[in-house]
């Protein structure tokens, strides 16, 4: 009878505790314990992800290990690479050496292994066994995840560690992709710089030389503009700049071109002050303006006008460069990038470069939009999000 009363009392207490926990969970926005557990796991994974997106190093492993350990609920975990131990998180680090040795199997075979009987002289040590699973990046084993246990390793721990290692592999592959994209963007900017120099430098220096005797002061001013233009165009740091900086450099470019074209070249700028701090890909506007001058106005008789407009459009900045020049066949303007497959005129490859970079950074919906026809001038437009992940002017 007394036992029944005790059991009834315990059940009543458990019910009250469960109800209190349930109310607390509901107050925090979760209707069930399962939802809270799922949220906690997702939150923990989100904290482990940023370090891993930097690649598999001692620093990134050390910053992510405590969250991976929490995900697995293991007494301790370790991460290794081909050179050995990257980090150990939790007690029992005196077991690291045999476990790193055991990791050589998964590193070479790509298959997990189970380590039993890790008994030691410390009766309080919670590490008694472990599973070692490979971490693959692009089908190459780059390291291992070691998850320990206080008892004999079971299939549950093995499955959990395997799935966690797959998730780690995904983050590392994304890190490789980020590095590849960054390298590609830098290569594209270098190619664009190389393309600008032969097109522009000769004409600019020739125009400056024409003023050396007739107007030395103007020649000096133009040389300073040319020096600032080249310093900006060939700078080595940063993939992004502000719209204000990009427009300032375009003003230098137009000053130098006016020295060659004189009053034949007119420019009109309409820029909303709100969009001046917006981050844009470095040298995103220069090819558009250069194309307008060289292919819109250079072949036109009489005065030609270039209009550069940057408008505030809520979450975006809308930019366009328009000329009233001779126009051209739109299928040739961006070559292979946005046309039908015809080989691009080398003079227009800069626009294809800009189009590719815009789409790579902001998504496929943010490429260049071209409106042109023979004899009707050309207008090239772009949309730039005011805020985008990983985009910051430097």
N, C-alpha and C positions, 0 to 999 in steps of 0.2 A: 504493500500500500504506500509506504513511504517512498519507495523507488518510483512508483507511478506519479506521485506528487512532484518529485524532483524532476522527472522527465517533462511533465506538463509545464512546470515553471520554466525550465530551460527552453522549451518550445515557445512559450509566451515571450520570453526575453528575446529570443532569436527573431520572432516576428516583429517585435517593436524596433529592434535594431535595423532589420531589413527595411521596415517602413520609413525609418528616419533616414537611412542611406538613400532610399528611393526618392524621398522628398528633396534631399540635398542635391541629388543628381538632376532631378527635374528642374530645380531652381537654377542649375548651371546650364540648362538647355538640352539635357539628354533624358530621354524617356525610359531607357533601360540601362542596366549595367553593361550589357554587351556593346551598346553604343559608346559608352564611356571608355571601355577597354579598347575599342577600335580607334577612337579619337586619340587616346594616349599613345597607341602604337604608331599611328600616322604622324603625330606630333614629334615623337622621338625620332622617327625616320627622317623627318624634315630637318631636324637639327643635325643629324649625321651627314646629310647630303652635301652641304656647302663645302666642308673640308675635302671630301672625296672628289668634288668637281675640280679640285686643284691637282689631281693626280695622286698616285700611290707613292707617298714619301713618308719619312719618319714624322714630319710635322703634321701632315694631314691624317695619318693613321692615329697619332696621339690625340688629336682633337675629336676624332669621330669614334674612338674605341669605347668611350664610356656609354655612348648612346647605343652602339651595337651590343654592348654587354647587357644593357637594359632591355633591348629588344629580345634577346635570347634568354634572359633570366638566368644567365650562367654565373657561377662563382667568379670566374675570370675568363677573359678572352685574350687572344694575341693575334697580331697581323704580321705576316712575314713577306719578304720578296725574295728574289733570286740570291741576294747577298746575305740573307739571314733575318734576324728579328728586327722588326720595325718598332713595335710597341707591345707592352704587356699591360693589361688593365685588370686590376683586382689582386687578391692575395695569391700566394703560392708561386711567386716568380722564380723560386729555386727549381721549379719544374721546367723552366723555359728551355734549357739546353737539350734535354731528350726530346721535347716536343718539336723544337726547330729541326732536330735531326730527323724526326719522323715526318716532317713536312717535305723532305726531299722526295719522298715517294709521290705524293700528289703533284708536286711541281713538275716532275718528269712524265708522269703517267696521265695526269689530268683526272684521276679518280680519287675519291675520298678514302680516308683510312681511319680506323678506330684504334685508339691506344688504351689498353687496359692496365690495371695494376700499377698506378703511379704512387703507391704507398711510400711514405717518407717517415722520418723520425719525429715529425711534429704531429702530435695527436689532434691538434686543433686545425690542421690544414684541411680546407674544404675540397682540395683538388685530389680526386682519386682516379679519374679517367678523362678522356678527351676525344673529340672527333676533329679531324683535320680535313678541310674541304678546299679545293682549288678555287682561285679567283682568276677568271679568264678575261682578257681584253682583246677583242677582235680575234677570237679563236686561239689566242696565245695565252698560256698560263703565266700570269705576271706575279702571282703571290698566293698565299693561303690564308684562310681564316681558321683559327683554332678556338674551339669552344670547349670549356672544361665542364666537368660535372662532379658532384660529391659522391656519386655512386657509379655503378657500372653503366657505361654509355649505352643508350637504347636507340631504337629506330626513330623515336620522336625527336631527340636532340639532333640526330643526323639529318633528318628532313628539315628541321628548323634552320640548322646551320647552312645546309645546302641552299635553301631559298634565300637566306640572308646574303650568302656569298654571291648569288645571282644578282641580287639587288645592288650589292657593292660593285659588281662587274658592270652593271648598267650605268652607274654613276661615273665610273672610270672611263667607259666608252664615250660618254657625253663630254668628259674632260678632254679626251683625245679629239673629239669633233670640234670642241671650242678652239683648241690649239690649231687645228687644221684650218678652221675658218679665219682665225686671226692671221695665220701665215698667208693664206690666200688674199685676204684684204690688204696686207702689207705689200704683197707682190703686185697686186693690181694698182696700188698707189704708186709704187716704184715704176711700173710700166707707164702709168699716166704721166709721171714726171719726165720720164725719158722721152715721151711723145711730145710734151710741151716744148722741151728745149730746142729741138731743131726747127720747129715751126715758128717760134717766137723770137728767140734770142737774136738771130741774124737780122731780122727786120727791125727789131728795136735798136740794136747797136748801129745799124745803117742810118736810121732816122736821127739818132743822137749825133752821129758823126756829121750829119748835114748842118747842124747848128753850131758846131765847134767854132767856126770862124765868123759866121754871120750873127750869132746870138749866144755868146759863151755862157751867159747867166742861165739861159733856158737849157742849154746843154748840161750844165751842172745840175739843175733841178731834175732833169730827166734821168741823169745818171743815178741820183739818189733814189728816185722812184723805182728805177730798174733794180737797184741793189736791194731795196725793201721787198720788191716783188719776188725776186729770186730767193731771198732769205726765207720768206714765208713758204713759197712753193716747194722748196727743197728741205724744209725742216724735217727732222727725223722722229720727233715724238708725237704720239697720239694719232688715232684713226679718226677723231672727231674734232670739230672746232665749232665756234659759235657762228650763227648767221651773220652777226655784226662783223666778225673778223673776215669771213669769206667775202662779204660785200666790200669791205675796206680794200681787200686785195684786188677785187674786180675794178674798183675805182683807179687803182694804180695801173692796172692793165689797160683800161680805156684811156688814161692819160697818155700812155706810151703809144697806143694806136692812133690817137688823135694827132700825135706828132708826125705820123706817116700820112694819114688821110686828111688832116686839116678839118675844114668846116664840112666836109662830106660826111663825117661821122657825127651823129647826134645821139645822145643817150638820155633816157628818162627813167628815173627811179621813183617808185612808189612803195614805201616800206612802212608797215605798221610798227610803231615802237615796241608793242607788246611781244613781237616775235624776234627781236634782235638777240635775246639770250638763248634762243632755241639751238640745240646741238644738231649739227648736220655733218654728214660724212665729209672728211677733208677733201678739198678740191671737187666738191660736187657741183658747184655752179660755174667754175672756170671753163670747163669744156663747152658748156652751153653758150656762154657769152663768146668764147673764141670761135665756135662754129657759126654764130650769128654774124660775126665780123668777117670771117674769112670766106664763108660760103653764102652769106646772105647779102652782104654789102660790097664786098670786093669786086664782084662781077656786075654791080649795078651802076647805071649812069646817073649822075646827080647825087643828091643828098639821100642818105639812108639813116633810119632811126631804129635804135634798139630800146625796147621797153623792158625793164626789170621790175617785177611786181612781187611783193611778199605780203600776204594778207593773213590776218588772224581769223582762223576758222574754228573756234572752240577748242577742241582737243588737238587740233592739227594746225600746221602752218602751210598755206598754199603758195607755191612759188612758181612763177612763169618767166620765161625769157622769150621775147617775141621780136622779130625783125620784119621790116617791110621790103625785104630784098627779093632776090630772084626765085626763091623757093627751090624745091627739088622733088624728085621722085621719092615718096615716103618709104618705099621698100628698100631703098639704098641707104637711108639715113643711119640706121642702127645696125646694118649688116646682119650677120648671123644671129645677133642677139634677139631682135624683135621682128625680123623680116621673114622672107620666105625661103631663105637658104642661099641666096646669092652671096658671093664673096664680098665682104665689106670693103669700101674705099678706106684706105688707111687713115685718111683725114677725118673719118667719122668714128673711128674706133673708140675715141675718148667718150662719146656718148654711150656706146655700148658698155663701156667700163662703168660709167656712173649708174646706168640702168641695172647692171648686175649687182653692184654694191648696195644700191637701195633695196633691191629685192632680198638680198642676203641678210641685211641688217633688220629690215622692218617687215618683211614678208612679201609674197608674190603680188599682193594688191597695191604695192607702193612703187612700182616701176615708173619709168618716164612715159608720159603721154605726148605724142607728137602729132601736130596738125600742120600739114604742109602740102603744097602742090606747085608744079612748075608755074612761075610767074605770080604766085600768090603769097610769097613770104613764108615764114616758118614760126611756129609757136611750140615751145617745149615746156611742159609743165611737170611738176612733182608735188607730192604731198608728203609732209614730214610730221610724224607724231611729236607733240611737244614733250612727251615723256615715254620712254621705251626702256625696257630692261637692258642693262649693260651698255647704254648709250650715255656718255657724259663727255662734254667738251674738255679738252686739256690744253 
